């Protein structure tokens, strides 16, 4: 993430706990991406949610990115958007 973007709470977006396993992350992603996919809904809010879910998954499914995210998350005491 670049410094200009606001931090998002990826755990909240995927509706999982911070100690969720890689399998839990993947299952949550699959469930939510199907719900909010632009092809299944013309609602712009759902399209925005879809891209948030994809972004969250890209970070939380990668061990290195997730570790960095978790450090920032703890420093901010979970006060992300």
C-alpha positions in Angstrom: 0.0 0.0 0.0 1.2 3.5 -0.7 1.4 6.1 2.0 -1.4 8.1 0.4 -4.0 5.3 0.8 -5.9 5.0 4.0 -5.4 1.8 5.9 -8.3 -0.6 5.7 -9.1 -3.3 8.2 -8.7 -6.3 6.0 -9.8 -8.6 8.8 -13.1 -6.7 9.0 -13.5 -6.7 5.2 -13.1 -10.5 5.1 -15.1 -11.0 8.2 -12.4 -13.1 9.9 -10.5 -12.9 13.2 -6.8 -11.8 13.2 -5.7 -15.3 14.1 -7.5 -16.8 11.1 -5.7 -19.6 9.3 -4.7 -19.4 5.6 -7.6 -21.7 4.9 -10.0 -19.4 6.7 -8.7 -16.5 4.7 -9.2 -18.4 1.4 -12.7 -19.6 2.4 -13.8 -16.1 3.4 -12.4 -14.7 0.2 -14.2 -17.2 -2.0 -17.5 -16.6 -0.3 -17.3 -12.8 -0.4 -15.9 -12.5 -4.0 -18.9 -14.5 -5.2 -21.3 -12.3 -3.4 -19.9 -9.0 -4.6 -18.6 -9.9 -8.0 -19.5 -7.2 -10.6 -21.0 -9.7 -13.0 -23.6 -10.8 -10.4 -24.6 -7.3 -9.3 -24.8 -3.9 -10.9 -24.7 -2.1 -7.6 -21.7 0.2 -7.4 -21.3 -0.4 -3.7 -21.0 -4.1 -4.3 -18.3 -3.5 -6.9 -16.4 -1.4 -4.4 -16.7 -4.1 -1.8 -15.5 -6.7 -4.4 -12.3 -4.7 -4.9 -11.8 -4.3 -1.2 -12.2 -8.1 -0.8 -9.6 -8.7 -3.5 -7.2 -6.2 -1.9 -7.6 -7.8 1.5 -7.0 -11.2 0.1 -3.9 -10.2 -1.7 -2.4 -9.0 1.6 -3.7 -11.6 4.0 -3.0 -14.6 1.8 0.7 -13.7 1.5 2.7 -14.5 4.6 5.2 -11.6 4.3 2.6 -9.0 3.4 0.4 -10.2 6.2 3.2 -10.0 8.8 3.9 -6.4 7.8 0.2 -5.6 7.9 -0.2 -7.2 11.3 2.7 -5.1 12.7 1.0 -1.9 11.4 -2.4 -3.2 12.7 -1.0 -3.7 16.2 0.8 -0.3 16.2 -2.5 1.4 15.3 -4.4 -0.8 17.9 -6.7 -2.0 15.1 -7.9 1.5 14.4 -8.1 1.0 10.6 -11.1 1.9 8.5 
